[in-house]
Amino acid sequence: MQYMLLIYSAEGSGPQPGTPEFGPFMQGYMDFTEKVKTEGKFVAGDALQPIATATTLSIRDGKTDMMDGPFAETKEQLGGYYLLDCTDLDEALNYAAMIPTATYGRIEVRPLIIWDN
């Protein structure tokens, strides 16, 4: 079953570029990515640009409305994701706990619905 591991944190939390902690933090991501690839669990994964680059679109009564920024006004924003192919939720949660941002933010784990065509 495929699970989406959504990575949430407040922008500016955790190690920042230019600090001594940033290198090991990013190395943790590289190591995690290599692990899930080596173990055949990795389907996809990427980081997102900062929330300042987001645009939210909605259509109501035929009218398109766009606003700058993310949909929700929250302290923590979606910063990236991993899509993993795991045997069950327990395995997905074990991998989620290995994501470096879990120390500074939250990792939401959700199973995908695969629609058959």
Backbone as ProteinMPNN parsed JSONL, in Angstrom:
{"seq_chain_A": "MQYMLLIYSAEGSGPQPGTPEFGPFMQGYMDFTEKVKTEGKFVAGDALQPIATATTLSIRDGKTDMMDGPFAETKEQLGGYYLLDCTDLDEALNYAAMIPTATYGRIEVRPLIIWDN", "coords_chain_A": {"N_chain_A": [[0.836, -1.165, 0.0], [0.452, 2.268, -0.703], [1.722, 5.115, 0.983], [1.414, 8.499, 1.877], [3.693, 10.661, 3.187], [3.533, 13.497, 4.739], [5.248, 16.454, 5.264], [5.364, 18.734, 7.754], [6.131, 21.929, 9.079], [6.945, 24.91, 10.922], [7.963, 27.69, 9.08], [11.327, 28.558, 9.265], [11.806, 27.187, 11.578], [13.839, 24.702, 13.089], [17.132, 23.68, 11.871], [18.84, 26.215, 10.041], [19.899, 27.379, 6.767], [23.379, 28.074, 6.471], [24.022, 27.783, 9.112], [25.853, 25.841, 11.559], [24.423, 23.521, 12.153], [22.88, 22.957, 9.972], [24.043, 21.46, 7.833], [24.367, 18.723, 8.865], [21.611, 18.251, 9.308], [20.498, 18.325, 6.687], [21.991, 16.232, 5.646], [20.838, 14.165, 7.039], [18.373, 14.016, 5.717], [19.281, 13.246, 3.159], [20.392, 10.758, 3.788], [18.102, 9.405, 4.744], [16.518, 9.395, 2.408], [18.121, 7.85, 0.713], [18.037, 5.439, 2.136], [15.261, 4.652, 2.0], [15.07, 4.359, -0.726], [16.991, 2.328, -1.268], [15.822, 0.243, 0.167], [13.642, -0.248, -1.361], [11.252, 1.141, -0.995], [10.696, 3.747, -1.742], [8.719, 5.863, -3.686], [8.186, 8.468, -4.581], [9.254, 11.834, -3.879], [9.751, 15.107, -2.64], [10.874, 18.435, -1.815], [9.129, 21.477, -1.054], [8.893, 24.784, -2.447], [9.288, 27.89, -0.564], [6.476, 29.175, 1.434], [5.798, 31.699, 0.511], [5.766, 31.522, -2.206], [3.456, 30.278, -2.884], [0.207, 29.917, -4.373], [-3.242, 30.023, -3.996], [-6.15, 28.617, -5.293], [-9.621, 28.849, -5.96], [-12.926, 27.957, -7.02], [-16.048, 29.311, -7.123], [-19.437, 29.315, -7.652], [-18.936, 29.566, -10.387], [-17.023, 31.552, -10.505], [-13.641, 32.307, -10.495], [-11.307, 32.491, -7.966], [-8.299, 33.729, -6.717], [-5.629, 33.653, -4.419], [-2.683, 34.901, -2.888], [-0.368, 32.821, -1.247], [-0.568, 30.033, 1.128], [-3.339, 27.707, 1.549], [-4.304, 27.38, 4.207], [-4.114, 29.322, 7.167], [-1.753, 28.842, 9.245], [0.6, 27.923, 11.845], [2.341, 25.921, 11.108], [3.434, 24.735, 7.984], [2.989, 22.875, 4.938], [5.858, 21.419, 3.819], [7.086, 19.557, 2.252], [7.234, 16.182, 0.948], [7.081, 12.583, 1.124], [6.422, 9.773, -0.826], [5.72, 6.583, -0.147], [5.97, 3.035, -0.573], [4.644, 0.851, 1.427], [4.276, -2.002, 3.621], [2.304, -1.843, 5.587], [0.469, 0.371, 7.859], [1.965, 0.583, 10.233], [4.611, 0.147, 9.373], [4.905, 2.373, 7.676], [4.666, 4.436, 9.563], [6.942, 3.946, 11.103], [8.944, 4.619, 9.243], [8.247, 7.326, 8.908], [8.974, 8.387, 11.363], [11.687, 8.56, 11.075], [12.232, 10.756, 9.534], [13.957, 13.781, 9.355], [12.672, 16.293, 10.01], [10.687, 15.61, 11.773], [11.543, 16.066, 14.315], [11.31, 18.811, 14.627], [8.891, 19.592, 13.607], [5.962, 18.202, 12.267], [4.919, 15.01, 11.014], [2.611, 13.946, 8.813], [0.86, 11.024, 8.137], [-0.661, 9.327, 5.573], [-2.728, 6.964, 3.977], [-2.925, 6.184, 0.484], [-5.578, 6.302, -1.895], [-5.907, 4.199, -4.502], [-7.185, 4.512, -7.525], [-8.698, 2.327, -9.723], [-8.544, 2.172, -13.177]], "CA_chain_A": [[0.0, 0.0, 0.0], [1.225, 3.504, -0.743], [1.459, 6.087, 2.031], [1.979, 9.83, 1.711], [4.249, 11.211, 4.408], [3.506, 14.935, 4.542], [6.194, 17.049, 6.198], [4.9, 20.051, 8.182], [6.879, 22.654, 10.11], [6.895, 26.364, 10.802], [9.132, 28.194, 8.381], [12.319, 29.109, 10.182], [12.097, 26.262, 12.675], [14.865, 23.74, 12.698], [18.387, 24.26, 11.399], [18.727, 27.112, 8.897], [21.108, 27.477, 5.936], [24.45, 28.906, 6.998], [24.346, 27.432, 10.5], [26.58, 24.562, 11.627], [23.486, 22.405, 12.255], [22.158, 22.732, 8.719], [24.674, 20.372, 7.072], [23.919, 17.424, 9.376], [20.17, 18.148, 9.096], [20.292, 17.943, 5.284], [22.564, 14.894, 5.49], [19.8, 13.265, 7.529], [17.43, 13.82, 4.616], [19.935, 12.449, 2.105], [20.502, 9.388, 4.296], [16.767, 8.822, 4.756], [16.116, 9.153, 1.019], [18.895, 6.698, 0.236], [17.53, 4.249, 2.834], [13.982, 4.198, 1.453], [15.327, 3.902, -2.099], [17.694, 1.045, -1.173], [14.888, -0.758, 0.675], [12.559, -0.426, -2.32], [10.02, 1.767, -0.492], [10.547, 5.08, -2.312], [7.959, 6.057, -4.927], [8.455, 9.851, -4.965], [9.454, 12.733, -2.758], [10.373, 16.389, -2.947], [10.614, 19.578, -0.948], [8.38, 22.544, -1.694], [9.412, 26.142, -2.306], [8.683, 28.557, 0.6], [5.058, 29.505, 1.304], [5.645, 32.959, -0.229], [5.592, 31.212, -3.627], [2.185, 29.563, -3.057], [-1.025, 30.569, -4.815], [-4.387, 29.158, -3.729], [-7.229, 28.856, -6.246], [-10.923, 28.235, -5.707], [-13.991, 28.358, -7.943], [-17.347, 29.328, -6.458], [-20.482, 29.852, -8.532], [-18.349, 29.878, -11.689], [-16.038, 32.627, -10.39], [-12.328, 31.865, -10.035], [-10.686, 33.382, -6.995], [-6.93, 33.337, -6.4], [-4.971, 34.454, -3.39], [-1.295, 34.544, -2.625], [-0.136, 32.105, -0.004], [-1.161, 28.713, 1.299], [-4.771, 27.643, 1.854], [-4.579, 27.528, 5.636], [-3.275, 30.212, 7.967], [-1.316, 28.064, 10.393], [2.016, 28.067, 12.176], [3.099, 24.911, 10.369], [3.042, 24.599, 6.597], [3.5, 21.726, 4.195], [7.159, 21.762, 3.262], [7.55, 18.51, 1.35], [6.541, 14.901, 1.109], [7.592, 11.327, 0.588], [5.419, 8.764, -1.162], [6.386, 5.303, 0.074], [5.198, 1.8, -0.733], [4.89, 0.116, 2.673], [3.397, -3.156, 3.825], [1.167, -1.469, 6.421], [0.604, 1.658, 8.525], [3.068, 0.532, 11.198], [5.87, 0.357, 8.652], [4.92, 3.772, 7.238], [4.934, 5.264, 10.742], [8.357, 3.765, 11.449], [9.721, 5.461, 8.326], [7.945, 8.733, 9.2], [9.746, 8.771, 12.546], [13.079, 8.755, 10.672], [12.349, 12.005, 8.771], [14.563, 14.754, 10.264], [11.778, 17.358, 10.456], [9.83, 15.129, 12.86], [12.081, 16.653, 15.54], [10.962, 20.235, 14.693], [7.535, 19.806, 13.136], [5.107, 17.013, 12.314], [4.803, 14.214, 9.798], [1.275, 13.356, 8.672], [0.934, 9.796, 7.34], [-1.991, 9.002, 5.047], [-2.742, 5.998, 2.881], [-3.507, 6.65, -0.776], [-6.6, 5.512, -2.602], [-5.489, 3.979, -5.884], [-8.37, 4.271, -8.342], [-8.489, 1.486, -10.888], [-9.168, 2.758, -14.391]], "C_chain_A": [[0.886, 1.235, 0.0], [0.749, 4.461, 0.343], [2.142, 7.395, 1.691], [2.433, 10.303, 3.084], [4.425, 12.705, 4.171], [4.301, 15.614, 5.651], [5.756, 18.487, 6.501], [5.854, 20.638, 9.216], [6.662, 24.141, 9.9], [8.147, 26.809, 10.057], [10.065, 28.869, 9.38], [12.601, 28.234, 11.385], [13.125, 25.255, 12.183], [16.104, 24.445, 12.195], [18.2, 25.06, 10.109], [20.017, 27.118, 8.086], [22.109, 28.452, 6.544], [24.805, 28.63, 8.445], [25.083, 26.094, 10.51], [25.654, 23.347, 11.654], [22.834, 22.037, 10.923], [22.731, 21.57, 7.906], [24.24, 18.995, 7.566], [22.417, 17.194, 9.187], [19.878, 17.684, 7.665], [20.881, 16.563, 5.0], [21.586, 13.845, 5.985], [18.753, 12.991, 6.47], [18.031, 12.967, 3.498], [20.043, 10.985, 2.53], [19.142, 8.695, 4.3], [16.315, 8.476, 3.337], [16.841, 7.947, 0.451], [18.373, 5.406, 0.858], [16.233, 3.76, 2.191], [14.12, 3.772, -0.014], [15.966, 2.513, -2.084], [16.746, -0.069, -0.739], [13.659, -0.937, -0.216], [11.228, 0.177, -1.893], [9.702, 3.081, -1.186], [9.751, 5.041, -3.614], [8.246, 7.457, -5.458], [8.703, 10.664, -3.706], [10.16, 13.989, -3.199], [10.06, 17.394, -1.86], [9.84, 20.613, -1.752], [9.104, 23.876, -1.51], [8.739, 26.784, -1.094], [7.235, 28.982, 0.346], [4.823, 30.813, 0.556], [5.424, 32.709, -1.724], [4.244, 30.561, -3.923], [1.085, 30.486, -3.58], [-2.153, 29.574, -4.599], [-5.542, 29.576, -4.631], [-8.498, 28.175, -5.773], [-11.908, 28.759, -6.739], [-15.308, 28.221, -7.197], [-18.345, 30.009, -7.379], [-19.91, 30.326, -9.864], [-17.303, 30.975, -11.657], [-14.739, 32.069, -9.812], [-11.739, 32.924, -9.123], [-9.298, 32.846, -6.705], [-6.397, 34.25, -5.317], [-3.54, 33.97, -3.223], [-1.217, 33.817, -1.298], [-0.833, 30.768, 0.052], [-2.634, 28.811, 1.67], [-5.055, 27.965, 3.31], [-3.604, 28.502, 6.283], [-2.907, 29.462, 9.245], [0.147, 28.344, 10.683], [2.872, 27.116, 11.358], [2.54, 24.78, 8.955], [3.64, 23.336, 6.005], [4.793, 22.136, 3.509], [7.702, 20.733, 2.291], [6.829, 17.218, 1.649], [7.436, 13.762, 0.657], [6.375, 10.465, 0.272], [6.142, 7.428, -1.098], [5.422, 4.151, -0.142], [5.544, 0.904, 0.444], [3.907, -1.041, 2.813], [2.166, -2.804, 4.643], [1.451, -0.125, 7.09], [1.765, 1.665, 9.519], [4.41, 0.772, 10.526], [5.986, 1.802, 8.194], [5.24, 4.707, 8.4], [6.385, 5.131, 11.199], [9.248, 4.601, 10.549], [9.49, 6.934, 8.625], [8.773, 9.233, 10.379], [11.213, 9.032, 12.22], [13.291, 10.066, 9.917], [12.854, 13.1, 9.712], [13.614, 15.83, 10.792], [10.824, 16.898, 11.559], [10.278, 15.704, 14.204], [11.61, 18.099, 15.735], [9.513, 20.516, 14.319], [6.723, 18.541, 13.314], [5.145, 16.307, 10.96], [3.412, 13.592, 9.803], [1.386, 12.17, 7.729], [-0.481, 9.437, 6.905], [-1.886, 7.98, 3.927], [-3.39, 6.608, 1.644], [-4.637, 5.736, -1.201], [-6.11, 5.395, -4.039], [-6.738, 3.619, -6.675], [-8.0, 3.395, -9.53], [-9.214, 2.109, -12.07], [-9.89, 1.689, -15.18]], "O_chain_A": [[1.945, 1.248, 0.628], [-0.448, 4.603, 0.593], [3.299, 7.413, 1.27], [1.645, 10.339, 4.029], [5.355, 13.126, 3.485], [4.056, 15.378, 6.835], [5.774, 19.348, 5.622], [6.324, 19.938, 10.113], [6.245, 24.574, 8.825], [9.253, 26.364, 10.363], [9.633, 29.65, 10.227], [13.535, 28.504, 12.139], [13.243, 25.004, 10.983], [16.13, 25.672, 12.101], [17.488, 24.632, 9.2], [21.099, 26.892, 8.629], [21.742, 29.508, 7.059], [25.78, 29.178, 8.959], [24.952, 25.305, 9.575], [26.046, 22.261, 11.226], [22.302, 20.938, 10.767], [21.971, 20.778, 7.348], [23.789, 18.174, 6.767], [21.993, 16.067, 8.934], [19.097, 16.754, 7.46], [20.33, 15.807, 4.199], [21.507, 12.754, 5.42], [18.289, 11.859, 6.334], [17.371, 12.079, 2.96], [19.811, 10.081, 1.727], [19.035, 7.534, 3.905], [15.79, 7.389, 3.096], [16.233, 7.113, -0.22], [18.278, 4.386, 0.175], [16.115, 2.578, 1.87], [13.367, 2.92, -0.485], [15.527, 1.621, -2.811], [16.853, -1.198, -1.218], [12.743, -1.684, 0.126], [10.179, -0.239, -2.385], [8.542, 3.49, -1.216], [10.072, 4.28, -4.527], [8.519, 7.625, -6.647], [8.394, 10.223, -2.599], [11.063, 13.946, -4.034], [9.115, 17.231, -1.088], [9.891, 20.622, -2.982], [9.836, 24.068, -0.538], [7.717, 26.279, -0.631], [6.815, 29.13, -0.801], [3.736, 31.014, 0.014], [4.944, 33.595, -2.431], [3.919, 30.316, -5.085], [1.047, 31.675, -3.265], [-2.034, 28.409, -4.977], [-5.869, 30.759, -4.718], [-8.46, 27.062, -5.248], [-11.748, 29.86, -7.266], [-15.642, 27.146, -6.7], [-18.129, 31.134, -7.83], [-20.333, 31.347, -10.405], [-16.74, 31.302, -12.701], [-14.745, 31.433, -8.758], [-11.683, 34.104, -9.47], [-9.127, 31.65, -6.472], [-6.67, 35.451, -5.295], [-3.237, 32.79, -3.396], [-1.917, 34.159, -0.345], [-1.591, 30.406, -0.848], [-3.115, 29.876, 2.058], [-5.958, 28.746, 3.608], [-2.412, 28.499, 5.976], [-3.671, 29.455, 10.21], [0.85, 28.933, 9.862], [3.988, 27.454, 10.961], [1.326, 24.721, 8.757], [4.639, 22.802, 6.487], [4.82, 23.08, 2.72], [8.672, 21.0, 1.582], [5.932, 17.163, 2.491], [8.403, 13.949, -0.081], [5.409, 10.442, 1.035], [7.054, 7.163, -1.88], [4.218, 4.276, 0.079], [6.602, 0.274, 0.465], [2.843, -1.047, 2.196], [1.099, -3.381, 4.436], [2.526, 0.451, 6.918], [2.474, 2.665, 9.627], [5.248, 1.51, 11.044], [7.055, 2.4, 8.311], [6.0, 5.662, 8.239], [6.987, 6.111, 11.637], [10.2, 5.224, 11.02], [10.437, 7.72, 8.601], [9.222, 10.379, 10.383], [11.914, 9.664, 13.011], [14.437, 10.451, 9.682], [12.25, 13.332, 10.759], [13.755, 16.241, 11.943], [10.209, 17.737, 12.217], [9.473, 15.816, 15.129], [11.517, 18.57, 16.868], [8.97, 21.561, 14.675], [6.775, 17.889, 14.356], [5.37, 16.922, 9.918], [3.076, 12.808, 10.69], [1.945, 12.294, 6.64], [-1.379, 9.264, 7.73], [-1.052, 8.114, 3.032], [-4.29, 7.441, 1.746], [-4.64, 4.543, -0.898], [-5.922, 6.408, -4.713], [-7.287, 2.53, -6.506], [-7.065, 3.715, -10.265], [-10.368, 2.521, -11.957], [-10.473, 1.981, -16.224]]}, "name": "protein", "num_of_chains": 1, "seq": "MQYMLLIYSAEGSGPQPGTPEFGPFMQGYMDFTEKVKTEGKFVAGDALQPIATATTLSIRDGKTDMMDGPFAETKEQLGGYYLLDCTDLDEALNYAAMIPTATYGRIEVRPLIIWDN"}
